[in-house]
Amino acid sequence: MTDPGTRNQQISRRRFVRTGSAGVVLSGLAGSLLAGERPAAASVMPDVVRDLPETPQEALQLLMEGNARWVRGEPEHPNQSIARREEVAPHQDPFAVVISCIDSRVPPELVFDRGLGDMFDIRTGAQALDNQVVLGSIEFGPLNYPSARLVFVLGHQRCGAVSAAINVFKSRGSAPGYIQAVVNALRPAYNVAVKQKGDMVGNMVRAQTLLTVSRLQADPELKKLIDSDGLVIVGGEYRIDTGVVNIIT
């Protein structure tokens, strides 16, 4: 197994680039239009350059800094340019794996203010795991890309999948179609949350997040990377009302 020092040398030293001020482009375009000229393709110089994070701690810091920008309403939208699209077309070096819910209000690239090629996204109802396809998808990133040494499990406030599962458990009924498989996967979290005081949905979201982190930490392939190559697995909860991600592990 590659040690962290060798791994850092293997990681591409590509740069993270954010395009420059939109005002410069717009003013030049407006001048061309006023002069009756056909505007040429805009040429924008980069104004922010970042290295690929070399440790899971640096990767986590990038995610949390991005979330802070999202909360303030000051996103930078890094790595969302045409140049970035062309850069990652032949290769990728994502620095994180994010496992989150399918909820339309919780898109990871927006929540963490990131862009193309920054992270592997795995999204299931209430970030539920199965024994094969989802786990294999999570393992794929860290096992094949030395750059991906952070796994982030992201639960969220007022999770619809959790609420639906609670209703099924309390009614002793069943969910339609394959949704029942999601409900079944959430049973362990329900068993934890039902013994706790307070908001049942919130308690179950946190229980599901913590149980998912624990299960991934015990996964044989991921555990090898934890022990030998510094892989870090953390969990957090996204507050839909405020946009804040809180680390809960």
C-alpha positions as CSV (number, residue, x, y, z in Angstrom):
1,M,0.0,0.0,0.0
2,T,1.4,3.4,-0.9
3,D,2.5,5.5,2.0
4,P,1.1,9.1,2.4
5,G,4.5,10.7,1.4
6,T,4.7,8.8,-1.8
7,R,1.0,9.4,-2.4
8,N,1.5,13.1,-2.2
9,Q,4.2,13.0,-4.8
10,Q,1.9,11.0,-7.1
11,I,-1.0,13.4,-6.9
12,S,-1.1,15.8,-9.8
13,R,0.0,19.3,-8.9
14,R,-2.8,20.8,-11.0
15,R,-4.1,24.2,-9.9
16,F,-7.5,25.2,-8.8
17,V,-8.5,28.3,-10.8
18,R,-11.4,30.7,-10.4
19,T,-12.1,33.1,-13.3
20,G,-11.7,36.8,-12.7
21,S,-14.1,39.7,-12.2
22,A,-17.2,39.4,-14.3
23,G,-17.4,43.3,-14.3
24,V,-14.3,43.5,-16.6
25,V,-15.9,41.2,-19.1
26,L,-19.3,42.9,-19.0
27,S,-17.8,46.4,-19.4
28,G,-15.8,45.3,-22.5
29,L,-18.8,43.6,-24.0
30,A,-20.9,46.7,-23.4
31,G,-18.3,48.9,-25.1
32,S,-18.3,46.7,-28.2
33,L,-22.1,46.8,-28.5
34,L,-22.2,50.6,-28.1
35,A,-19.6,50.9,-30.9
36,G,-21.7,48.6,-33.1
37,E,-19.0,45.9,-33.2
38,R,-19.5,42.2,-33.0
39,P,-18.2,41.2,-29.6
40,A,-15.2,38.8,-29.6
41,A,-15.0,35.8,-27.3
42,A,-14.2,37.0,-23.8
43,S,-10.7,36.4,-22.4
44,V,-10.7,36.3,-18.6
45,M,-7.6,36.1,-16.5
46,P,-7.6,34.0,-13.4
47,D,-7.5,35.8,-10.0
48,V,-7.4,33.0,-7.5
49,V,-5.1,30.0,-7.6
50,R,-5.2,27.1,-5.2
51,D,-3.2,23.9,-4.8
52,L,-4.8,20.5,-4.6
53,P,-5.1,19.7,-0.9
54,E,-2.5,17.2,0.2
55,T,-4.2,16.0,3.4
56,P,-7.7,15.0,4.4
57,Q,-7.6,17.9,6.9
58,E,-6.9,20.4,4.2
59,A,-9.6,18.9,2.1
60,L,-12.1,19.2,4.9
61,Q,-11.0,22.8,5.4
62,L,-11.7,23.6,1.8
63,L,-15.2,22.1,2.1
64,M,-16.0,24.0,5.3
65,E,-14.6,27.3,3.9
66,G,-16.8,26.8,0.9
67,N,-19.8,26.2,3.1
68,A,-19.0,29.4,5.1
69,R,-19.1,31.3,1.8
70,W,-22.5,29.7,0.9
71,V,-23.9,30.7,4.3
72,R,-22.8,34.3,3.9
73,G,-24.2,34.4,0.4
74,E,-20.8,35.1,-1.1
75,P,-20.0,31.9,-3.2
76,E,-17.0,32.0,-5.4
77,H,-18.2,29.2,-7.8
78,P,-14.6,27.8,-8.1
79,N,-13.9,25.4,-10.9
80,Q,-17.1,26.1,-12.8
81,S,-15.5,27.7,-15.9
82,I,-15.1,26.5,-19.5
83,A,-11.3,26.3,-18.8
84,R,-12.0,24.0,-15.8
85,R,-14.2,21.8,-17.9
86,E,-11.5,21.4,-20.5
87,E,-8.9,20.8,-17.8
88,V,-10.7,17.9,-16.2
89,A,-12.0,16.4,-19.5
90,P,-9.0,13.9,-19.9
91,H,-8.5,13.2,-16.2
92,Q,-9.7,13.8,-12.6
93,D,-8.2,14.1,-9.2
94,P,-11.2,14.7,-6.8
95,F,-10.1,15.6,-3.2
96,A,-13.2,14.2,-1.5
97,V,-16.1,11.7,-1.6
98,V,-19.4,13.1,-0.4
99,I,-22.3,10.8,0.5
100,S,-25.6,12.7,0.8
101,C,-29.3,12.5,0.4
102,I,-31.1,12.8,-2.9
103,D,-33.0,15.9,-1.5
104,S,-33.2,18.6,-4.1
105,R,-32.3,21.3,-1.5
106,V,-29.0,19.7,-0.7
107,P,-26.7,19.7,-3.8
108,P,-23.1,19.2,-2.5
109,E,-21.4,21.4,-5.0
110,L,-23.6,24.3,-3.9
111,V,-23.5,23.6,-0.2
112,F,-19.7,23.4,-0.2
113,D,-19.2,26.0,-3.0
114,R,-17.1,23.7,-5.2
115,G,-17.1,22.8,-8.9
116,L,-16.1,20.3,-11.6
117,G,-13.7,17.6,-10.6
118,D,-13.6,18.5,-6.9
119,M,-15.6,15.6,-5.4
120,F,-17.2,12.2,-6.1
121,D,-21.0,12.5,-5.2
122,I,-23.0,9.5,-4.1
123,R,-26.6,10.4,-3.3
124,T,-29.3,8.0,-1.9
125,G,-32.4,8.5,0.1
126,A,-31.2,9.6,3.6
127,Q,-27.7,8.6,2.5
128,A,-28.7,4.9,3.0
129,L,-26.2,2.2,2.2
130,D,-26.8,-1.2,0.6
131,N,-24.4,-4.1,0.6
132,Q,-23.1,-3.8,-3.0
133,V,-23.8,-1.0,-5.5
134,V,-23.7,2.0,-3.1
135,L,-20.8,0.7,-1.1
136,G,-18.9,-0.2,-4.2
137,S,-19.5,3.4,-5.5
138,I,-18.1,4.8,-2.3
139,E,-15.1,2.5,-2.3
140,F,-14.3,3.4,-5.9
141,G,-13.0,6.9,-5.3
142,P,-10.5,6.2,-2.5
143,L,-9.4,2.9,-3.9
144,N,-8.6,4.3,-7.4
145,Y,-7.7,8.0,-6.8
146,P,-4.9,8.8,-4.3
147,S,-6.2,12.4,-4.2
148,A,-9.5,11.3,-2.5
149,R,-8.6,10.8,1.2
150,L,-11.7,12.4,2.7
151,V,-15.1,10.8,2.9
152,F,-17.9,13.1,4.1
153,V,-21.3,11.7,5.1
154,L,-23.8,14.6,4.9
155,G,-27.2,14.3,6.6
156,H,-29.7,17.2,6.5
157,Q,-32.5,18.8,8.4
158,R,-36.1,17.8,7.8
159,C,-35.1,14.8,5.7
160,G,-38.2,13.5,3.7
161,A,-36.9,10.0,3.4
162,V,-36.4,9.8,7.2
163,S,-39.9,11.2,7.8
164,A,-41.4,8.7,5.4
165,A,-39.6,5.8,7.1
166,I,-40.8,6.9,10.5
167,N,-44.4,6.9,9.2
168,V,-44.0,3.4,7.9
169,F,-42.5,2.1,11.1
170,K,-45.2,3.7,13.3
171,S,-48.0,2.5,11.1
172,R,-46.5,-1.0,10.8
173,G,-47.2,-0.8,7.1
174,S,-44.9,-0.8,4.0
175,A,-43.7,1.6,1.4
176,P,-44.4,1.2,-2.3
177,G,-42.0,-0.4,-4.7
178,Y,-38.3,-0.4,-3.9
179,I,-38.8,2.5,-1.5
180,Q,-39.2,-0.2,1.1
181,A,-35.5,-1.0,0.6
182,V,-34.6,2.5,1.7
183,V,-37.0,2.2,4.7
184,N,-35.4,-1.1,5.7
185,A,-31.9,0.4,5.5
186,L,-33.1,3.1,8.0
187,R,-34.4,0.7,10.6
188,P,-31.1,0.8,12.7
189,A,-31.3,4.6,12.9
190,Y,-34.9,4.5,13.8
191,N,-34.1,2.0,16.6
192,V,-31.6,4.5,18.0
193,A,-33.8,7.6,17.6
194,V,-37.0,6.2,19.1
195,K,-35.2,5.9,22.4
196,Q,-34.2,9.6,22.4
197,K,-36.0,12.7,23.5
198,G,-36.7,15.7,21.3
199,D,-37.4,15.9,17.5
200,M,-37.7,12.4,16.1
201,V,-36.7,13.3,12.6
202,G,-33.6,15.3,13.7
203,N,-32.5,12.5,16.0
204,M,-32.9,9.9,13.3
205,V,-31.0,12.0,10.8
206,R,-28.1,12.3,13.2
207,A,-28.3,8.6,14.1
208,Q,-28.3,7.6,10.4
209,T,-25.3,9.8,9.7
210,L,-23.3,8.4,12.6
211,L,-24.2,4.9,11.8
212,T,-23.2,5.4,8.2
213,V,-19.8,6.8,9.2
214,S,-19.3,3.8,11.6
215,R,-20.2,1.3,8.9
216,L,-17.8,2.9,6.4
217,Q,-15.0,3.0,8.9
218,A,-15.5,-0.7,9.4
219,D,-15.7,-1.5,5.6
220,P,-12.7,-3.8,5.0
221,E,-11.4,-1.9,1.9
222,L,-11.8,1.5,3.4
223,K,-10.4,0.4,6.8
224,K,-7.2,-0.6,5.0
225,L,-6.8,3.0,3.7
226,I,-7.7,4.4,7.1
227,D,-4.9,2.3,8.7
228,S,-2.3,2.6,6.0
229,D,-2.9,5.8,4.0
230,G,-4.6,8.3,6.2
231,L,-8.2,8.1,4.9
232,V,-10.5,10.2,7.1
233,I,-14.3,9.6,7.3
234,V,-16.5,12.3,8.9
235,G,-20.1,13.1,9.2
236,G,-22.1,16.3,9.2
237,E,-25.6,17.7,9.2
238,Y,-26.8,20.4,6.8
239,R,-29.3,22.9,8.2
240,I,-31.7,23.8,5.3
241,D,-32.9,27.0,7.1
242,T,-29.4,28.5,7.4
243,G,-27.2,26.7,5.0
244,V,-24.7,25.7,7.8
245,V,-23.0,22.3,7.8
246,N,-22.1,21.2,11.3
247,I,-19.6,18.4,11.9
248,I,-21.2,15.8,14.2
249,T,-18.6,13.1,14.4
